Amino acid sequence: MAPALAAGVLEERRGSPLRELIPSTMGEPLLWPALPDLLARAAALGLRGNVTTNGTFPGRGAAGWAEVLVPACRDVKISWNGATPATAAAVMPGLDLDAAVEGVRVLVAARDRHAAGGGARCSVSFQVTAREDNVAELPGIVRLAARLGVDRVKLNQLQVRSPDLAPLSLRRSPEAIARWNAAARAVRAAAAEALARSGRAPALENAVELAPDPAAPAPRGPCPFAGREAWVHPDGRLAPCPHPAAATGALGEFGSVADAPLGALWAAPAFRAFVAPGPGGHPVHPLCDRCAFRGPGGA
């Protein structure tokens, strides 16, 4: 996204109910040169950032990025997909797990210094994509998070967006679901052990069992995005959620912040009609009916 376009959206929303900035959930936001300035602008407006990074801390290193992120963010999520070097590098090719662990230590130390000095506390989270090739290490990831002082471990199911990912999904068969369910129990046990041992454990998100038969999943919940978040794509187009179909316009066309203020697009009849929840607590659209983001246990 052009930096001026992003800055213009923030300025237009000055004094509005907007309270948080999420700069990209696809790709590595720390590679965008304008990120430090955008976070500073947001902080000046009383907004806090919510950043997800792969934990390699390009350019500035962990200490340099901690200086940028910790004062400006409510939460920094690090994509974390293994408890051993082999698995971590298999899921995220080229990752040096030892270097990633040291980066977390630096970030957590900066978090604690900032909070001790009276600053708002920035939480540090692990965001984990659960898959066949790392399901056995999920409890180990929680134990590592506890040792490092990480605040939260958020588990997401793999989004199958291409055929080659299908064999890695833990929702594809009763056997795969059974492996996930066993891992979810082990994850909760690992957190409980950490709490008993040290009095501190990361909070867990989505560490819940799934219905055993993929043909008969548990009822889906309400949409966590529509009407609550405004997703602005790099070209300025507004979307109601992060579903891939939203990026293609399959959920509808809702205008662009390059042509109109975000507030006007948000209030426009087309957008309000789409985000209005139906009987299931989600927009009335065929894709929303079966959306994985509404599934128990996370996306």
N, C-alpha and C positions, 0 to 999 in steps of 0.2 A: 504494500500500500504506500502511496505517496505520503511522506511525512506531513505535508501541509493538509492533506485530506483528513488524516487522523487527528491532527491538532485542531482542525476546524470543527470536527464533531465534538471534541471535548469542550471547546469554547462555547459552542451552541448549546450544550447541555449544562452550562454553568447555572447553578441554583435549582436544577431539576432534581427529581428523586434518584437519579443515577448515583450509585454508591461504590461501584467497583469496575475496574478495567481489566479485561482478560485479553492480553495481546497474543493471539494465536493459540490454537490447540493443535495445529497441524504444522509440522516442520519445527525448526529450532528458532525461537524468537530472539535468542541472544545473538544471532547472526545479523539481525536487522540493525543497521547503524543508528537508526533514530530511536531505538528503545529507551536508552537512558533519558533522553530529553522528554519523550512522551510520558514516562513514569514521573519525572519531575513536574511536568505540567499538571498531571493528574493529582499529584500530592498537593500542589498549590491550590487546587480546587477542592481539596478535602476528600479526594477519592483515593482508594487504596488499590494496589495491583494484585493480580492473581495470576502467577506466571508458572507455566510448565516448561521445564528444560530437560535436555537429555543428560545433564550433569557433567558435560565435558568443559563447560565454562570457556568457550573460545575467545581468544584475543586478550581479555583482561586477566584470565585465571580466576580461580575460586575466590581469592581474597579481594581482587578488584571488583568482581561481580557482586560479592557480598556487600560491598560498600554502596552499590547501586540498588540492590534488591531489598535488603533487609529494612532500611528506613522507609521504603516506598510501598511495601507489599503486605497484604494480610496473610498470604500463603505463598510459599514457593514449593511447587511439586517437582520432584525429580523422577523421571522415568526409570524404573528399577525392575529388572526382569530376571535376576539370578542371584543365588547366594554363593556360587562358585565361579571362578574365572571362566571356565569352559562354557557353562550355560549362559552367563551374562554376555559373552562374546558371540555365542551362537545366535542369540536373539537379537542382539545389537552389534553387528559385525564391526570389529575394530576397537571395541570398548576395552579399556584397561581397568579391570575391577579395582585393583589396588589404588590406582589414581583416583577413581570415582569415590572410593571410601574416604580417601584423604580430603577430597573436595567437600564431602558432606561434613567432615569434622570441622573444616574451616568455616563453612556456612553456619553450622550449629553454634560454634563459638562466637561468631559475629552476632547471631540472633541473641545469645545470652548477654553479650556486652551491651548491645543496644537496649535491651529491656532493663538491664541493671542500671543503665544511665537515665532511665525515665522514659525511654521511647516506647511507642506502641509495639507490642510483641508480634513478630512475624513468625508464623508457624512454618515448620519444615515437614514436608510429607513425601512419602514414597508413593508413586502411582505405578501400579503393577498390572500388566496385561497377562491374565492367566491363560496358559496354553498347554498343550500336551508336552512340550519340551521343557517346561519349567514348573509343572504342577507339583512335582516332588520336592521342589525347593521353596515353595511358598512359606512353610513354617520357618525355614532358615532365614528367609528374608525378614520375617517379623522379628526373629531373635537378633539379627544384625541391626535392624532399626532400633530395637530397644537398647542395644549396647551403644549406639551412636547418639542417642538422645533425640531421635526423630519423633515428631509429635503424632503422626498419623500414617497408617498404611491403607491406601485406597486400592481395592481390587476391582478390576474390570474384566469382563469376559471379552475374548477376542472377537473383533468385528470382522466377519468373513466378507471382505469386499472384492476378493478375486478367488478363482477356483483353487489356486495353489494353497490358500490358507485353510480350506475346508477340513483337511485331515488334522489340523492343529486345534480345532474347536473342541472345547470341553462340553459343548451342548449338543454334539452331533449324534450321540447314541447313548443308550442306557449305561453301557460300560464306561464311556467317557464321563458321563454325569456322576457315576459312582466314584470315579477318581477325584472329581472336583469336590463332591460332598465330603469325602474323607479328608481332603486337604483343608476344606473350610473348618472342619472340626479340629484338625491339628493346628491350624492357624490360631484359632481361639484359645486352644490349650497353651500354645507358645506365649501368647500375650498374658494369659493368666499366670504362667510360670514366671515371666519377667516381673509382673506386678508383685508376686509373692516374694521374689528374691530381692528386689531393689526398691519396691514401693513406687515404681514408675514403669509404664508400658505404653506403647503407642496405641492410640485409638484405632479401631478397625472399622472399615466401611465396606459393605457388600460381602462380608465373610459369612454368607448364609447358604444353606443347602438349597438345591434346585429340586423340583419335582422329578422323580426318577425316570419318567417316560418322556422323551422329547416330543412325542406325538400328543401328549396331554400336559402341557406346561401349566404352572400355576397362573391364576389370573394376573394380568398386567395391571400396574398401578397408573396413577395420573401422569401426565407429561411434566417432567421437571423443568422444561424450558419455555414453552409457549406462553407468552404474556408476561414472562418474568425477565427474559433476557433478549437483547437485541444483538443479533449476529450480523456484523458488517463485513462483507467479503472484500478482498484487496481492491477490486474495482469499484467499490462503494455500494454494491447492491445489498439491500437489507434482506435478511432471512430470519425466520422465527426460531431456528434451532440449528444444531450442528449436524443434522442428518445429511448424508451425502446427496440425497435428492434435492435438498434445499439449495445446494450449490449449482445445480443444473436448472433450477427453476421449476422442477417437477411439483413442488408444493404451491407454486404460484409466483407471480411477479409483483413485488411490493415496492418498487422504485429504488432509487439510488441516492445516497447522501451527496453524491457529486452534483445532483440536480435539485435537491430539496433538503431542508433541515431534517435531522433525524426525528425531532419532535413531531413534525408534520407527518412524516411517513408512519411513525408509531401510532398516531391518532387517525390515520386514514381509514375509511370504511373497509377497504379490502383487507388490510392487516388486522383490524379489530375483528372482522368477521371470521378470519381464519383462526385466530388464537382463542376465540370464544370456546370454552370447554363444552363438550357434549356430555352425554350421560356417564361416560367412563372417566371423566376428568381430563380428557385430551381433545385436541381438535378433531372435527369430523372430517376425516380424510382416510382413504384406504391404506395409505402408507402408515399413518399414525395408529391405525387399528392394530397393526402387527409390529410396531416399532420396538426394536430391542432396547432402546433407552428406557422404556417403561417396564422392562422385565425385572423380576425379583433377582437380587444378587448383582445388580448393575448391568451396564451395557455389555 
